[in-house]
Amino acid sequence: MISASLCATEAAPLYRIVKAIPLGAPERWDYASFDAARNRVYVAHGDHLAVVDTAKNTVIGQVGPFPGGTHGSAVAGTFGYTDDGRAGIAAAFDLNTLKVLKQIPAAPDADGIVYDSATKHVFVVDGDSGVITVIYPQSNTANATIRIGAGLEAATADGKGKLFVLGVENHDIIAIDTRTNAALAHYPMPGCVRPHGIAVDAETRRVFVTCANKAMIVVDADKGTNIAALPIGASSDGAAFDPKRKLALSANGDGTLTVVKEVDANQFVKLGDVPTQRSARTIAIDPATGRVFLPAATIAKTEPPTTPGGRPHVTYVPGSLKLLVLEPAI
């Protein structure tokens, strides 16, 4: 693996927080996604999907409720999609009225959702079930199931016919042909413990993965070779890529945003860790402007895990969830 050099912390800020949009109770959230056609951010928020107008900096509606909790979202043409993790369903909704049009069977722990522009299909990652449900928006039906057989996390598509899914149990990436719905290969990541965030540069064919052991692993999208490893903050649950500035980003629950510069396909430099807010662990990005969106809530108390290796129990200030808007300064 090629080691990555680090540069000194720069005097000028890399990003600045320009807005905090209140989302309110409850203090449970998951993925955020950006809708470029409508300038919206969708935030999986408790039992509904919050819809944020990024021009007006306000919540304009919600999709739901989904009693089992929402996790992912994506937009495909005139339809939006979210899910109910406990019920194991995906839901198609009207992007104008935000009304649910159809509930589509998936599998338990329906989680991340990705739209693939190459096939115009929607892929629902059913994490604990170890399967991926393929939805055809033309009919809003689940027309295929891709069985992996081990726990899965987030996914991303390159727009060229490949889907990359994180294998959280086996610490690998599963490369999938979106045209045949076949798993092409498993890319091991020996330097990654429990991958959670993933993004791709479709041009240079590089996949960026954030891991629980505070590492970002850069992987060749076609060969599966591990190219580089860089340090990131703790508790990352989301990654993004800025194609204009060639920046790979890790949203870290410790209250930082790690910024990595892709110099070329084989050289990567960490520019720094931008202060955000503790709990800001998931991320969405506007690829045109480079603006970054981070859901976060104010932490009231953190209690140690009740079991060895478990997660700490975090209590948030009621009604404190907000969407942080960050502008790039580089």
C-alpha beads as a LAMMPS data file, in Angstrom:
LAMMPS data file: protein, C-alpha beads

330 atoms
329 bonds

1 atom types
1 bond types

-500.0 500.0 xlo xhi
-500.0 500.0 ylo yhi
-500.0 500.0 zlo zhi

Masses

1 110.0

Atoms # bond

1 1 1 0.000 0.000 0.000
2 1 1 1.267 3.478 -0.816
3 1 1 1.592 5.558 2.320
4 1 1 0.014 9.006 2.303
5 1 1 1.940 12.088 3.345
6 1 1 0.398 14.716 5.612
7 1 1 0.759 18.436 5.258
8 1 1 0.820 20.964 8.049
9 1 1 -2.447 22.436 9.254
10 1 1 -3.306 25.334 6.991
11 1 1 -3.880 28.826 8.362
12 1 1 -6.921 29.460 6.160
13 1 1 -10.096 27.540 7.028
14 1 1 -11.046 24.679 4.733
15 1 1 -14.795 25.031 5.400
16 1 1 -16.950 27.360 7.435
17 1 1 -20.359 26.742 8.986
18 1 1 -22.766 29.248 7.411
19 1 1 -26.128 27.975 8.632
20 1 1 -27.759 25.669 11.157
21 1 1 -31.270 24.661 10.049
22 1 1 -33.464 23.413 12.933
23 1 1 -34.941 19.945 12.395
24 1 1 -36.407 19.489 15.884
25 1 1 -37.384 16.337 17.720
26 1 1 -36.740 13.450 17.813
27 1 1 -32.981 13.216 18.268
28 1 1 -32.596 10.133 16.092
29 1 1 -31.293 10.415 12.550
30 1 1 -29.374 8.492 9.917
31 1 1 -28.362 9.201 6.313
32 1 1 -28.752 12.504 4.491
33 1 1 -28.884 12.844 0.690
34 1 1 -28.826 15.776 -1.722
35 1 1 -31.325 16.326 -4.555
36 1 1 -29.558 18.516 -7.141
37 1 1 -32.625 18.989 -9.364
38 1 1 -34.650 20.522 -6.532
39 1 1 -31.924 21.886 -4.227
40 1 1 -33.126 19.763 -1.354
41 1 1 -31.561 17.707 1.390
42 1 1 -33.434 14.671 2.680
43 1 1 -32.640 13.626 6.252
44 1 1 -33.803 10.298 7.696
45 1 1 -35.232 11.640 10.950
46 1 1 -36.904 9.316 13.419
47 1 1 -40.084 7.914 11.885
48 1 1 -40.059 10.241 8.860
49 1 1 -37.909 11.754 6.133
50 1 1 -37.365 15.482 6.665
51 1 1 -37.251 17.543 3.451
52 1 1 -35.077 20.663 3.590
53 1 1 -35.126 23.453 0.992
54 1 1 -31.471 24.557 0.795
55 1 1 -32.340 27.862 -0.919
56 1 1 -34.766 28.878 1.823
57 1 1 -32.814 27.080 4.578
58 1 1 -35.964 25.598 6.046
59 1 1 -37.866 22.319 6.367
60 1 1 -40.644 22.294 3.758
61 1 1 -42.250 18.974 4.600
62 1 1 -41.831 15.380 5.587
63 1 1 -42.462 11.907 4.216
64 1 1 -44.019 9.307 6.486
65 1 1 -44.528 8.330 9.175
66 1 1 -42.660 5.017 9.176
67 1 1 -42.985 3.496 12.666
68 1 1 -39.897 1.288 12.236
69 1 1 -37.619 4.248 11.527
70 1 1 -36.200 5.693 8.318
71 1 1 -32.564 5.244 7.291
72 1 1 -31.840 6.061 3.637
73 1 1 -33.186 8.100 0.741
74 1 1 -32.656 8.602 -2.972
75 1 1 -34.272 10.333 -5.940
76 1 1 -34.983 8.672 -9.287
77 1 1 -36.712 10.854 -11.870
78 1 1 -40.072 11.970 -10.495
79 1 1 -39.972 9.614 -7.502
80 1 1 -38.248 9.733 -4.155
81 1 1 -37.489 6.702 -2.017
82 1 1 -37.013 6.050 1.661
83 1 1 -37.483 3.023 3.918
84 1 1 -38.749 1.531 7.152
85 1 1 -35.880 -0.473 8.619
86 1 1 -37.827 -2.546 11.120
87 1 1 -40.631 -3.361 8.684
88 1 1 -38.161 -4.198 5.907
89 1 1 -39.845 -2.071 3.260
90 1 1 -38.922 0.694 0.849
91 1 1 -41.387 3.448 0.027
92 1 1 -41.804 5.415 -3.193
93 1 1 -43.128 8.953 -2.768
94 1 1 -44.196 11.852 -4.970
95 1 1 -41.532 14.551 -5.038
96 1 1 -44.113 17.334 -5.383
97 1 1 -46.667 16.335 -2.768
98 1 1 -44.317 14.192 -0.610
99 1 1 -47.133 11.642 -0.351
100 1 1 -46.214 7.969 -0.173
101 1 1 -47.340 6.264 -3.378
102 1 1 -46.349 2.687 -2.726
103 1 1 -44.689 0.480 -0.140
104 1 1 -42.272 -1.993 -1.718
105 1 1 -41.175 -5.193 0.079
106 1 1 -37.451 -5.282 0.814
107 1 1 -35.873 -7.132 3.790
108 1 1 -35.348 -6.480 7.512
109 1 1 -32.941 -3.635 8.295
110 1 1 -33.636 -1.782 5.044
111 1 1 -30.965 0.875 5.368
112 1 1 -28.982 2.810 2.754
113 1 1 -30.563 3.632 -0.624
114 1 1 -28.652 4.433 -3.827
115 1 1 -29.810 5.507 -7.286
116 1 1 -27.751 4.211 -10.224
117 1 1 -27.894 6.567 -13.208
118 1 1 -26.490 3.942 -15.589
119 1 1 -29.485 1.617 -15.217
120 1 1 -31.954 4.058 -13.619
121 1 1 -32.514 1.470 -10.887
122 1 1 -32.670 1.991 -7.128
123 1 1 -30.696 -0.246 -4.774
124 1 1 -31.779 -0.737 -1.146
125 1 1 -29.109 -2.128 1.180
126 1 1 -30.798 -4.435 3.701
127 1 1 -27.902 -4.407 6.165
128 1 1 -28.469 -7.142 8.742
129 1 1 -30.187 -9.342 6.156
130 1 1 -27.093 -9.305 3.943
131 1 1 -29.089 -8.652 0.772
132 1 1 -29.706 -5.804 -1.664
133 1 1 -33.176 -5.133 -3.071
134 1 1 -33.309 -3.781 -6.624
135 1 1 -36.242 -1.490 -7.453
136 1 1 -37.325 -0.567 -10.985
137 1 1 -38.803 2.960 -10.776
138 1 1 -40.779 2.406 -13.993
139 1 1 -43.079 0.063 -12.086
140 1 1 -41.980 0.752 -8.497
141 1 1 -41.523 -2.950 -7.929
142 1 1 -38.686 -4.966 -6.439
143 1 1 -37.550 -6.967 -9.445
144 1 1 -34.366 -8.533 -8.104
145 1 1 -32.549 -9.465 -4.912
146 1 1 -28.763 -9.640 -4.655
147 1 1 -27.711 -12.009 -1.869
148 1 1 -24.348 -11.321 -0.234
149 1 1 -24.739 -13.393 2.928
150 1 1 -22.994 -11.109 5.454
151 1 1 -23.822 -7.819 7.142
152 1 1 -23.771 -4.755 4.903
153 1 1 -23.499 -0.999 5.389
154 1 1 -23.496 1.971 3.026
155 1 1 -23.157 1.900 -0.772
156 1 1 -22.346 4.200 -3.677
157 1 1 -22.688 3.983 -7.471
158 1 1 -20.184 5.230 -10.037
159 1 1 -22.768 6.000 -12.758
160 1 1 -20.920 3.666 -15.099
161 1 1 -22.581 0.399 -14.153
162 1 1 -20.958 -0.480 -10.839
163 1 1 -22.299 -0.386 -7.305
164 1 1 -19.889 -0.556 -4.366
165 1 1 -21.312 -1.891 -1.102
166 1 1 -19.535 -2.027 2.247
167 1 1 -19.280 -5.423 3.896
168 1 1 -19.260 -4.348 7.539
169 1 1 -18.776 -7.896 8.857
170 1 1 -15.986 -8.920 6.494
171 1 1 -14.321 -5.489 6.232
172 1 1 -14.532 -5.499 2.455
173 1 1 -16.165 -3.851 -0.550
174 1 1 -18.538 -5.834 -2.751
175 1 1 -18.429 -4.666 -6.377
176 1 1 -21.742 -5.278 -8.172
177 1 1 -22.641 -5.051 -11.866
178 1 1 -25.795 -2.926 -11.856
179 1 1 -26.871 -4.191 -15.262
180 1 1 -26.805 -7.901 -14.365
181 1 1 -27.233 -7.514 -10.572
182 1 1 -24.311 -9.894 -10.108
183 1 1 -21.603 -9.581 -7.463
184 1 1 -18.358 -9.229 -9.417
185 1 1 -15.764 -9.297 -6.645
186 1 1 -14.993 -8.780 -2.983
187 1 1 -12.222 -6.256 -2.295
188 1 1 -10.601 -6.920 1.112
189 1 1 -9.455 -3.986 3.231
190 1 1 -7.051 -5.339 5.873
191 1 1 -6.452 -1.843 7.265
192 1 1 -10.161 -1.173 7.860
193 1 1 -12.222 -2.185 10.898
194 1 1 -15.989 -1.995 10.387
195 1 1 -16.356 0.276 7.335
196 1 1 -19.227 2.758 7.538
197 1 1 -18.803 5.549 4.968
198 1 1 -18.171 5.262 1.232
199 1 1 -17.747 7.623 -1.727
200 1 1 -16.304 7.301 -5.228
201 1 1 -14.415 9.358 -7.775
202 1 1 -15.769 7.865 -10.994
203 1 1 -13.137 9.660 -13.079
204 1 1 -10.001 8.346 -11.377
205 1 1 -11.713 5.074 -10.376
206 1 1 -11.013 5.468 -6.673
207 1 1 -13.301 4.451 -3.808
208 1 1 -12.943 6.152 -0.424
209 1 1 -13.980 4.174 2.673
210 1 1 -14.127 5.438 6.263
211 1 1 -13.591 2.941 9.059
212 1 1 -14.222 2.628 12.794
213 1 1 -10.472 2.445 13.493
214 1 1 -10.129 6.092 12.372
215 1 1 -8.807 5.314 8.914
216 1 1 -9.796 6.250 5.376
217 1 1 -8.852 3.525 2.899
218 1 1 -8.525 4.388 -0.804
219 1 1 -9.296 1.459 -3.115
220 1 1 -8.955 0.929 -6.869
221 1 1 -12.549 0.628 -8.096
222 1 1 -11.707 -1.921 -10.792
223 1 1 -8.820 -3.963 -9.378
224 1 1 -9.671 -3.826 -5.678
225 1 1 -6.116 -2.817 -4.777
226 1 1 -5.721 -0.816 -1.569
227 1 1 -3.942 2.364 -2.701
228 1 1 -3.591 4.493 0.450
229 1 1 -4.596 4.857 4.092
230 1 1 -5.127 8.197 5.844
231 1 1 -6.066 9.154 9.411
232 1 1 -9.557 10.519 10.098
233 1 1 -11.562 11.488 13.159
234 1 1 -13.489 9.060 15.341
235 1 1 -17.007 7.689 14.811
236 1 1 -17.320 8.274 11.069
237 1 1 -20.640 7.144 9.623
238 1 1 -20.504 8.893 6.267
239 1 1 -18.207 9.907 3.434
240 1 1 -18.577 12.186 0.421
241 1 1 -16.538 13.247 -2.591
242 1 1 -16.316 16.731 -4.096
243 1 1 -15.601 16.139 -7.808
244 1 1 -14.699 19.766 -8.579
245 1 1 -12.191 20.261 -5.780
246 1 1 -11.124 16.607 -5.717
247 1 1 -11.743 16.314 -1.990
248 1 1 -12.690 13.163 -0.079
249 1 1 -14.592 13.956 3.131
250 1 1 -15.258 11.981 6.296
251 1 1 -18.032 13.101 8.669
252 1 1 -16.897 12.187 12.174
253 1 1 -19.080 11.932 15.241
254 1 1 -16.258 13.366 17.350
255 1 1 -17.101 16.780 15.885
256 1 1 -14.743 16.998 12.940
257 1 1 -14.854 16.821 9.167
258 1 1 -11.688 15.215 7.772
259 1 1 -10.648 16.700 4.414
260 1 1 -8.401 14.688 2.069
261 1 1 -7.075 16.076 -1.215
262 1 1 -6.855 13.730 -4.190
263 1 1 -3.730 15.077 -5.926
264 1 1 -3.944 12.374 -8.581
265 1 1 -5.087 8.755 -8.772
266 1 1 -2.227 7.565 -6.558
267 1 1 -1.449 10.522 -4.298
268 1 1 -3.621 11.708 -1.415
269 1 1 -2.931 14.349 1.214
270 1 1 -4.857 15.055 4.389
271 1 1 -5.514 18.807 4.538
272 1 1 -6.963 18.865 8.025
273 1 1 -9.860 18.248 10.405
274 1 1 -12.518 20.970 10.315
275 1 1 -14.384 21.535 13.616
276 1 1 -18.112 20.853 13.217
277 1 1 -20.225 19.567 16.126
278 1 1 -20.063 16.377 18.141
279 1 1 -22.527 13.814 16.721
280 1 1 -22.208 15.148 13.111
281 1 1 -21.431 11.706 11.697
282 1 1 -23.459 11.523 8.432
283 1 1 -23.094 13.726 5.381
284 1 1 -24.559 14.936 2.097
285 1 1 -22.859 17.117 -0.507
286 1 1 -23.918 19.423 -3.331
287 1 1 -21.403 18.436 -6.048
288 1 1 -21.951 21.677 -7.969
289 1 1 -21.134 24.099 -5.146
290 1 1 -19.215 21.843 -2.759
291 1 1 -21.563 22.734 0.104
292 1 1 -21.669 20.067 2.798
293 1 1 -24.669 19.152 4.959
294 1 1 -24.256 17.498 8.372
295 1 1 -27.125 16.522 10.707
296 1 1 -26.139 16.966 14.370
297 1 1 -27.728 17.304 17.797
298 1 1 -26.454 18.718 21.086
299 1 1 -25.144 16.027 23.427
300 1 1 -26.448 16.231 26.986
301 1 1 -24.713 13.188 28.464
302 1 1 -22.573 10.238 27.378
303 1 1 -22.587 7.041 29.446
304 1 1 -20.087 4.184 29.027
305 1 1 -21.096 0.970 27.219
306 1 1 -22.962 -1.588 29.303
307 1 1 -21.142 -4.480 27.601
308 1 1 -17.466 -4.856 26.608
309 1 1 -16.921 -3.486 23.113
310 1 1 -20.394 -1.964 23.022
311 1 1 -21.356 1.577 22.106
312 1 1 -21.673 4.352 24.675
313 1 1 -25.194 5.522 25.453
314 1 1 -25.657 9.112 24.299
315 1 1 -28.469 11.382 25.482
316 1 1 -29.246 14.504 23.451
317 1 1 -30.836 17.806 24.376
318 1 1 -34.510 17.491 23.359
319 1 1 -35.360 19.202 20.072
320 1 1 -31.736 20.133 19.324
321 1 1 -31.315 18.311 16.009
322 1 1 -30.229 20.615 13.190
323 1 1 -28.706 20.484 9.733
324 1 1 -25.324 22.211 9.581
325 1 1 -24.482 23.850 6.243
326 1 1 -20.772 24.213 5.459
327 1 1 -19.286 26.254 2.611
328 1 1 -15.896 25.317 1.155
329 1 1 -13.245 28.014 1.524
330 1 1 -10.753 26.410 -0.846

Bonds

1 1 1 2
2 1 2 3
3 1 3 4
4 1 4 5
5 1 5 6
6 1 6 7
7 1 7 8
8 1 8 9
9 1 9 10
10 1 10 11
11 1 11 12
12 1 12 13
13 1 13 14
14 1 14 15
15 1 15 16
16 1 16 17
17 1 17 18
18 1 18 19
19 1 19 20
20 1 20 21
21 1 21 22
22 1 22 23
23 1 23 24
24 1 24 25
25 1 25 26
26 1 26 27
27 1 27 28
28 1 28 29
29 1 29 30
30 1 30 31
31 1 31 32
32 1 32 33
33 1 33 34
34 1 34 35
35 1 35 36
36 1 36 37
37 1 37 38
38 1 38 39
39 1 39 40
40 1 40 41
41 1 41 42
42 1 42 43
43 1 43 44
44 1 44 45
45 1 45 46
46 1 46 47
47 1 47 48
48 1 48 49
49 1 49 50
50 1 50 51
51 1 51 52
52 1 52 53
53 1 53 54
54 1 54 55
55 1 55 56
56 1 56 57
57 1 57 58
58 1 58 59
59 1 59 60
60 1 60 61
61 1 61 62
62 1 62 63
63 1 63 64
64 1 64 65
65 1 65 66
66 1 66 67
67 1 67 68
68 1 68 69
69 1 69 70
70 1 70 71
71 1 71 72
72 1 72 73
73 1 73 74
74 1 74 75
75 1 75 76
76 1 76 77
77 1 77 78
78 1 78 79
79 1 79 80
80 1 80 81
81 1 81 82
82 1 82 83
83 1 83 84
84 1 84 85
85 1 85 86
86 1 86 87
87 1 87 88
88 1 88 89
89 1 89 90
90 1 90 91
91 1 91 92
92 1 92 93
93 1 93 94
94 1 94 95
95 1 95 96
96 1 96 97
97 1 97 98
98 1 98 99
99 1 99 100
100 1 100 101
101 1 101 102
102 1 102 103
103 1 103 104
104 1 104 105
105 1 105 106
106 1 106 107
107 1 107 108
108 1 108 109
109 1 109 110
110 1 110 111
111 1 111 112
112 1 112 113
113 1 113 114
114 1 114 115
115 1 115 116
116 1 116 117
117 1 117 118
118 1 118 119
119 1 119 120
120 1 120 121
121 1 121 122
122 1 122 123
123 1 123 124
124 1 124 125
125 1 125 126
126 1 126 127
127 1 127 128
128 1 128 129
129 1 129 130
130 1 130 131
131 1 131 132
132 1 132 133
133 1 133 134
134 1 134 135
135 1 135 136
136 1 136 137
137 1 137 138
138 1 138 139
139 1 139 140
140 1 140 141
141 1 141 142
142 1 142 143
143 1 143 144
144 1 144 145
145 1 145 146
146 1 146 147
147 1 147 148
148 1 148 149
149 1 149 150
150 1 150 151
151 1 151 152
152 1 152 153
153 1 153 154
154 1 154 155
155 1 155 156
156 1 156 157
157 1 157 158
158 1 158 159
159 1 159 160
160 1 160 161
161 1 161 162
162 1 162 163
163 1 163 164
164 1 164 165
165 1 165 166
166 1 166 167
167 1 167 168
168 1 168 169
169 1 169 170
170 1 170 171
171 1 171 172
172 1 172 173
173 1 173 174
174 1 174 175
175 1 175 176
176 1 176 177
177 1 177 178
178 1 178 179
179 1 179 180
180 1 180 181
181 1 181 182
182 1 182 183
183 1 183 184
184 1 184 185
185 1 185 186
186 1 186 187
187 1 187 188
188 1 188 189
189 1 189 190
190 1 190 191
191 1 191 192
192 1 192 193
193 1 193 194
194 1 194 195
195 1 195 196
196 1 196 197
197 1 197 198
198 1 198 199
199 1 199 200
200 1 200 201
201 1 201 202
202 1 202 203
203 1 203 204
204 1 204 205
205 1 205 206
206 1 206 207
207 1 207 208
208 1 208 209
209 1 209 210
210 1 210 211
211 1 211 212
212 1 212 213
213 1 213 214
214 1 214 215
215 1 215 216
216 1 216 217
217 1 217 218
218 1 218 219
219 1 219 220
220 1 220 221
221 1 221 222
222 1 222 223
223 1 223 224
224 1 224 225
225 1 225 226
226 1 226 227
227 1 227 228
228 1 228 229
229 1 229 230
230 1 230 231
231 1 231 232
232 1 232 233
233 1 233 234
234 1 234 235
235 1 235 236
236 1 236 237
237 1 237 238
238 1 238 239
239 1 239 240
240 1 240 241
241 1 241 242
242 1 242 243
243 1 243 244
244 1 244 245
245 1 245 246
246 1 246 247
247 1 247 248
248 1 248 249
249 1 249 250
250 1 250 251
251 1 251 252
252 1 252 253
253 1 253 254
254 1 254 255
255 1 255 256
256 1 256 257
257 1 257 258
258 1 258 259
259 1 259 260
260 1 260 261
261 1 261 262
262 1 262 263
263 1 263 264
264 1 264 265
265 1 265 266
266 1 266 267
267 1 267 268
268 1 268 269
269 1 269 270
270 1 270 271
271 1 271 272
272 1 272 273
273 1 273 274
274 1 274 275
275 1 275 276
276 1 276 277
277 1 277 278
278 1 278 279
279 1 279 280
280 1 280 281
281 1 281 282
282 1 282 283
283 1 283 284
284 1 284 285
285 1 285 286
286 1 286 287
287 1 287 288
288 1 288 289
289 1 289 290
290 1 290 291
291 1 291 292
292 1 292 293
293 1 293 294
294 1 294 295
295 1 295 296
296 1 296 297
297 1 297 298
298 1 298 299
299 1 299 300
300 1 300 301
301 1 301 302
302 1 302 303
303 1 303 304
304 1 304 305
305 1 305 306
306 1 306 307
307 1 307 308
308 1 308 309
309 1 309 310
310 1 310 311
311 1 311 312
312 1 312 313
313 1 313 314
314 1 314 315
315 1 315 316
316 1 316 317
317 1 317 318
318 1 318 319
319 1 319 320
320 1 320 321
321 1 321 322
322 1 322 323
323 1 323 324
324 1 324 325
325 1 325 326
326 1 326 327
327 1 327 328
328 1 328 329
329 1 329 330
